Amino acid sequence: MKILSAAEIEQAKLDPATVFDSPEGVLRASLSPDDKKSILGRWEEDAEALILATDEGMEPSENRRTPGELWAAIQAALETLED
């Protein structure tokens, strides 16, 4: 379980990919459910922007997952929190 400092939590809320390797990592972190939802929600916005950018012809970055795969992983993580 990853334990984060207050600064890391705030950074994750602004740019989750700089703190976590994957949406699943957010679930494993020692965070409140509200913090997890906030971080995953931000990551969802970022993934949607990436999907739009690639649909408009921008080349995807060198991520391990495509924007669509990332979005699906975020959705799965959010569903896990809801359960």
N, C-alpha and C positions, 0 to 999 in steps of 0.2 A: 504494500500500500504506500503510495507516494504521499509524503507530508509536505505541504507547501507553506512558504512564508506568506505573510500578508501582501508583500510586494508581488510575489509570484501569482497569487490569486488575482490581484488587480490586473496584472499583465495578461493573465489567461482570459480575463473578461474582455480585454481589448483585442488580443490577438492569440487565440488558443493554440495555434500551431507553433508558436514560439516556446510554449511551455509543455505541450503534450505531443506525443508522436501520433496519437490516434484518438478518435472519439471514445474508444473503449478505455483508454487510459484515464479519461475524465471519470468514468464510472469507478475505476479502481482507486482513485485518489481519496484522501481523507478530507472530504469537503461536505458541507451541508447539501441536502437535496436542492435547495434554492440556488446555491452557488453552481452546482452541476448543471441545473437547467439554464442558468444564465450563460454559462460558458458554452454549452452545447447550442443554445439559441444564437449566440454570436457566430459560432462556427457554421451554423446552418445558413446564416446570412452571407457569410464569406463563400460558402460552397455554391449558393445560388448565384452569386455574382460571378464566380468562376465559370459556371455552366453557361450563363448569358454571354460572357466574354468569348468562350470557345465557340459558342453558336454563331457569334459575329465574326469569327475568323481568327481570333487570337490563338496563338499556339499555347497549349497547356504547359505548365512548368514541369520540372523533373520530379514531380511527386510520385510516390509509389502507387497511388490510386488516381483514377480519373476523377474529375469533379463529380460525375454521376455516382461513382462508387463511394466517394467520400460522403456525398449527400445521403446515400442509402445507409451508410454506417452511422451517421449522425441520427437519422430517423430511428434506427434500431436501438441506439443508446437512449434516445428520448423515450421510446416505448418501454424500455427496461425500467427507467425511472418511474414511469406511470404505474407500473405493476406493483 
